Amino acid sequence: MKIVAAVNAMVSRPDLIGTSIIGVSPNEFFFLYNGKFKWSILESKDDLAIFLYTGAETIEDLAQIEGDAYPESWEHIQFVRYSAREIGTKEASDTFSDLLKIVKEKQFGVGDALDEIIMTAEWQKN
């Protein structure tokens, strides 16, 4: 499926995933890929879903829109939703999980912390 290939491409180039923003729902993270493609990833109890937004809204705007409790606030938003559970393959589930991990790490600054730890260890070797 094309969406799994696209998510695999994003996972293989985490440097092109911008800083993420937590949405109104604390389980949804919004981010830009390659500085232009607007995405979010939503973690629920039994699924991971990703959304590709094609409208003019910024990820900051999208992150502030109320969720399911206010469906009318999403009426004008252009997006496509992809669900790992609906796709139904292990590859989709694994790939979406990998993307979530990368986006969360960016949100919480984990990548920077890990880079610093690695650089400190390498410096101490020399």
Order of alpha helices (4+ residues) and beta strands (2+ residues): alpha-beta-beta-beta-beta-alpha-beta-alpha-alpha-alpha
